[in-house]
Every structure is written in structure tokens, then in C-alpha cells.
Amino acid sequence: KAACYPLGRMAFTASRSLRAQFAFLTGHRWLDVMLVFVPVAIVLEFAHAGALWIFVASAVAIIPLAGFLGDSTEALAAQTGPALGGIVSATMGNATELIIGFFALRAGHVEVVKASLSGSIIANLLLVLGLSIVAGGAKHGEQKFSKALVGANSTMLFIASVALIVPAVFNLSSLGEPQRPAGLEHLSEWASVVLIVVYSVSFLFVFQAHRGVVAHAEEGEAGAGGSVKAALIVLIASTLLIAWLSEILVGALGEATKSLGMTELFVGVVVVAIVGNAAEHATALRVARQNKMDLAMMISVGSSTQIALFVAPLLVFLSLLIGRPMSLLFSGLEITGIVLSVLIVEMICADGETNWFEGAELLAVYVILGAAFYLLPA
């Protein structure tokens, strides 16, 4: 029954993906190949190469590191049991987006950060889930999953949507004023507090309401996992490299955006959002092909939930600490995209089963939104 809740589901599955094996050291050959871009990006940065080349190389380099960061987190979670492991996995699940967002904020790219947050939510719900459903449905036909799992995540996402809509309405109510209403930042701070509280309380609810299930799962997972020391080494190394490359990526962002002829909104919503989630996207596709649609749902929908309820509000507070205040005032198109994504996922997944055509419908909505972001003038 605990699998009906997003964080409970995460807790009980966190240790299963790797078991006692550190598959991330040898199991992702495509990630191994992409690691060559790590030194390439660093060399290009020190050689003062063109901003576009630095941007592309650092973006590609972050993808395999994000994969190793996620896998090492899961391996570490396997050593701590489902209860604590779920918290570790949930907290570090979107560390890449958080790191990129922090350095972008420090460089003053506030709008890019907000765009990457909204883009990650939209991409996970439409692009990742859509591709997963198409991939799984093409191989297995109709696939079943827990309706309660999607429903719980959708409800939490709707709460997050309220926290995004209210600041926009608050801002519209003061259009006659020469400046942005002074209370907007305070409203964003209060909303961020509420979102983090909801996110935290969901842990408490899951582990109190299903303590017996958690204890049983912990017994079943005793002794699973590989070396804690090895997991920590990979986790720390991946985090430090992602931080370094994120700083390089952000440093080249302005000139690269101009070279590509794109707006910072589009780059944030599409490019940065996909880069931060690419490795996770591949995992969702793989498990969907293995007919594990529950897990694919958890990865895509659960990741959106975490970004909306944890990463976004946390970045609001980090922005205050570094003197680059970020509000939760998103553009009308971003809010529309998030709300429509939540609604269409709820509609498609309400019956507890999916097929490849429903995945294609999600992809169609993502393409339409992507075109709108691309054509929107700066």
C-alpha cells in the first residue's frame, strides 16, 4: 500500500535498482563514452574557446555525471534501508538541477533558472513520460500501473501549481502600479515555506502510516548494496565535477544563447531542463521497456513533484542568501504549460493503464509547448 504514495514508493524501490552491484561503474556504456566531454569542456574553458563550443561540451559532460550521481545515490540508499534510503534518494534525486540553478542564480540568470524549473516539470510529465509510454507500449501493448501513485503525485503537483498561479494573479492585481508589488517576494517566500513543509510532511505521513511495511522492507533489504565508501566517493566526485561544469556552462550561457539565436526562456525551458534530466530520462525509458511502468511513472512524475515542492522553493531561499532574489512569478506560458501538463497526465493515467498512442499524445503536447516557447519573443 505504501507504493500508492510517491515518496513511499521511492523509499521502497530505491535499493532495488542496483542491489548489491555498483552497476554504474560498468553498466552504462553510453555514459562511459560521454565522459570524454568532461576533460574536453575543461580544456575548452581554459583555452578560451568559443562560448557556443564551451556551452555544448559542458552541457553534454554534465549528462553522464548526473547519471553517476543518481546511481551512486541509489547505491548509498541501498545501504541505509528503505526508510532513510528513501529520504537520501529523494533529497539528492534532482541535485543536478539544484547545482545548475545555484550557479545560474549566482551569475544573475534568474529567468533562466525559473525557466529550467518549469521546463523540468513539463519535460518530465510530457517528454519523459510520453517517450516511456511509447517505448513500453510498442513492446508490451497496454501497461498497467498504480492509479493511486499517479493520483498522489498529481495532487501534490496541483498544490505546487497553486503556489505558481497565486503570485502571477497577485502581480496582475497590481498592474496599475509603476513597479512590481513589494509583497511579491514575501509571497514567494511564504509559498516556498508551505511547499517545503508539504514535501517534508509527506515523508512523515508515509513512514508513520506504513511503519510495518517499512520495517518489513528493511528486513528484506538487509545486507543489500555495495560498498558505502565507494558510493560516497562517486557521489562526492560527481557532485564536485557537476558544480565545476555548471559554472562553466553558466559562464558561456549568455553568448551561446545569442549565437544560437534563441531566447534565454527557451534555453532554460528546453535545453537546460533536458540536460539536467537526461540520464534520468534514459532510466525511465529502460524500465518502461522492461514493463515496469510503475517505476517509470515514479521517475517521471515523482521527479516533477520533487522539483516543484523542493528544488524550486529551496532555490528561492538560496537566491536570498547570495543576493539574487528569485520570486515564484513565472510567465503565463510557463504556468499554462505546467497546469496543462498536470491535467493531461491525470486524464491519460486515470484508468491505471497506458498504450503507445497515449504516449504519443503527451509528446504532441510537448512539441506544441516547445514551439510556443521557441517562437515567443524575448
N, C-alpha and C positions, 0 to 999 in steps of 0.2 A: 504493500500500500504506500510505502514511503516513496516509491518511484513515481507516484502521482504528483509530487512536488518537485520543482526544478532543482533546488539545492539538495534535497534529499536524494534525488536521482543522481545528481553529480557526486554526492558523497559515496554512494554505493557502487558506482561504476568507475570511480577514479582509479582504483587499484587494479582493475581488471584488464585495462588496455595493454599494460606492459608485463603484468605479473612479476615473475622473478627475473625477467630478462630486461637488459638495457638495450631494447631493440633500436633505440635512436642512435646508437653508436655504429650500427651496421645495417639497419633495416631500411633506411630511406636513401636509396642510391641517388635519386634525383636531387635530394637536399645536399648530399655529399658533393655532387658536381657543382651545384650553385655556390658552394662555399668559396670557390675560386674568386668570386666577386668581392669577398671581404678584403683581401690584400689589394685587389685592383682598385677598389674605391678609395682605400687609404693612400695608395700611390698617386692616384689622380688628384687627390686633395693636396698632397704635399707638392705635386708638380704644378699646381695651379692651372689645371686643365680647364676646358670649357665647363661652365656651370651645368649645362644640359647633360654632358657625359658623367659628371660627378653625381648629379641627381639620379640618373638612371642606374649607375653602378651601385650606389649606396642603397637605393630602393630594392634592387634585386638581392643585394647582400643581406639585407635585413630578413628576407623571407626564410632562408634556411635557419638562421639564428633564432627566429621566432618559433620555428618547428622544434629545435632542440630545447628551447626554453620551456615550451609547453610539455614536451615529453619528459624532461628532467623533473618538472613539477609533478607530473603524474607518478613518476617513479618514486619520488620522495613521499608523495601522498600514500603510496602503497605500503610504506614502512610505518606510517603513523596510524593506520586503521581508518575505516570509512568515516568516522565522526570528525576527527581532526584533519584527516586527509581531504575530506570534502571542503573544509574551510581553506586549507592550503591551496587546493586546486582552484577553488572559486576566486580567491584573492589574487592569485597570480595568473588566472586564466587569460586576462587581457592586459598583461604587463607591457606588451609591445606598444599597444595603443597609448597607454599611460605615459610611457617613456617618450615616445614621439611627441605626444601632446605637450609634455612638460618643456621640452626643448623648443618647440614651436612657440609656446607661450613666452618663454624667456627671450626669444628673438622678436617678439612683438606680432607674430602671426595669429592673432586671436581668432579672426574669422576662419582661418584655415583649420584651427583646432576644432571649432564648433562644427565646421563642415565635415571634418573627418569623423566626428562623433555621430552626427546624423547619418552620414554616409555608411558608417559601420553598421548601424542599426538596420538601415534599409537594405544594405548588401547582404547581411546575414539572413534577413527574413525573405528576401526575394531571390537574389542571385544564388547564394549558397544552398538554401533550402530548395529552390527551383531546380538547380543542377542535380542535387542529391535525389530528388524525387524522379527526375527524368532518368538518371543513371540507374537507380534501383528499379523503377518501373519498367524500363526497357528490358531488364534481365529477369525480373520476377513477376511482372504483371502488377496486380494490386498488392500493396503492402500495408499491414496493419500496425498500429501503434497506440499508445495510451492517450485517449482523449483528454483525460484529466491533466496529463503532463503539459500538453499544449495549452489547455484552458488556464492552468495556474500561471504559466509564463505570460499568456496574453493579458490576463488581468493585471499582472504587475507592470507590463508594458503600457497598458492603458493608463495606469496611475502615473507612470513617467510621462506619458503624453499630456496629461493634465498639467504637470509641472512645466511643460514646454509651452502649452497653449496660453495659460494664465498670464505669464509675462508679456506675451505678444498682445493679448487683449488689454492688459494694463498699459502697455505702451501706446496702443491705438486710442485709448481713452484720453490721452494727453497730447494728441496730435496738434492741438492749437497752441501748445506751449513752444517757445522758441528753442528750448533744449529738452533733451531726454529727461523724463521724470526722475527726480533724485531717488525715489523709493525703489526704482527698478533693481538696483544692485542688492538692496536689502531683501527684496522679494526673492531674488535668485538665491541668496544665502539661506533664507528660511526654507525655500523649496528644496535646496540641496540637503539641508539637515533632515528634512522629512524623508527624502528618498533614501538616504543612508540609514536612517532608523528603520524604515520598512525593510531594507535589504538585510540589516542585522537581525531584526526580529524574525525574519523568515528562517534564519538558522535556528534560533531558539525554538520556534514552533515545531520545526521538523524533528529536531533531536529530542524534544520533550514529548511530543505526541507519539513518537515512534521509537522510544528508547529501547524497547525489547528487540525490535527489528535491527536496530543499530548494533546492539550488543551481540546478537547472533551473527551479523555480518562480520563484526570484528573478529569473532572466534574463527569464522571460516577463512578469514584472510590472514590469520596469524602466520608469521614467517614468510609472507609473500614479499616479493620485491627484491631488488638487487642491493648493492652497497649504498648506504646513506651518504658516505663520504664521496663516492663517485657522482651521485646525483647532485650534491651540493656544489662540487667543483664545476660540473657542466652548467648548473643553474647560475652560479656567480659569473663564470666566464661569458656565458651567453648574454646575461644582463649588462655587463660592462661593455661588451662589444656593440650591443644594440644601442646603448647610450651614446657611445662614441660615433657610431654610424648615423644615429638620429641627428646628432649635432651637425654632422657633415651634410646630411640630407636637407636639413632646415636651412643651413647656410647657403645652399645652392638653389633653394626653392624659388626665391623671387625672380632671379634671372632666368631660370629654367622655365618658369611659367610664361614669361614673356616670349622666350624662344619658341615655345610650343604653341603660342597664340591662344592660350586658354586662360580662363579666369581662375583666381585662387579658390573660388567656391567650387568649381568643377574639379580642380585638382584635389581639393580636400575631400569632397563627397565621393569621388570615384577612385582616383589614383592612390592617395594616401590610405584611404579606407581599405582598399583591396590589398595593398602591400602589408598592412598590419595584420591582416587576417588570412593571408594566402595559404600558409601551412595548415591552419585550422580548416580552411575550405577543402583542402585535399583530403584531410582526415574524414570529413563529413561525407564526401563522395565515396571514399573507400568503404566505409561502414555501411552506406546505403547499398552499395553493390553486393555486400555480404548479407543483405536482407536484415540489417539491424537498424530499422528505421527509427525506433525509439531513441537510439544513441545519436543518430543523425539529427533528429529533432532537438535533442538536448544540446548538441554542439551549436546548431544554428540559432534556434530560438532562445536557448539559455544564454548564449553569448550576447545577444541583443539585450536581454534583460539585465545582464551584469553591466554592460556599457551604460545603459540608461540609468540604472539605480545606484551604481557605484563609481564607475570611471568618470562620468560627466560631473557629478557633484563634487567628487574629490578634486578634480581639476579646477573647479570654481574656487575652492579653498586654497589650492596651491597657487593659483593666479594672484590671490591676495597677498600671499607670503612673498612673492617675487616682485610685487609692484606692477603687475599687468592684469588688472581686474577683468574677469570674464563673467558676463551675465549669462543667464539661460534664455536670452532673447534670440531666437532663431528666425530665419527668414520664413515668409509664408510658404514658399515652395518646400523648404525642409520640413516644416511641421506637417504640411499636407502629405508629403511623401511618407513620413513616419506613421501618421494616422491611417492612411490608406493601406500601408504595408501590414499593419497590425490587423486591420479589418479583413483584408483578403486572405491572410493566413488563417484567421479564425474561421472564415467561411469555408475554405478548402479543407481544413483539417477537422471540422466539426463532427464528421461521421467516423473518425478514427481509422480511416484508410485513404490511401492515395494511389494515383496512377500517373503514368508519364505525361498525360495530357494536362493534368492539373499543375505539374511542374512547369510545363511549357507556358501555362497561363501566368505563373509567377514571374517567369523570365520576360514575358511580354510587358508586364507592368514595369519591370526594372528598366527595360530598354526605353520605354516611353518617358519615365522619370529621368533617365540618364540623358536623353535628348533634350529634355527641358532644361536641365542644369547646364548642358553644354551651350545651348542657344541663349540662355539668359544673359543679358548684357551686364558688364561689370558695374 
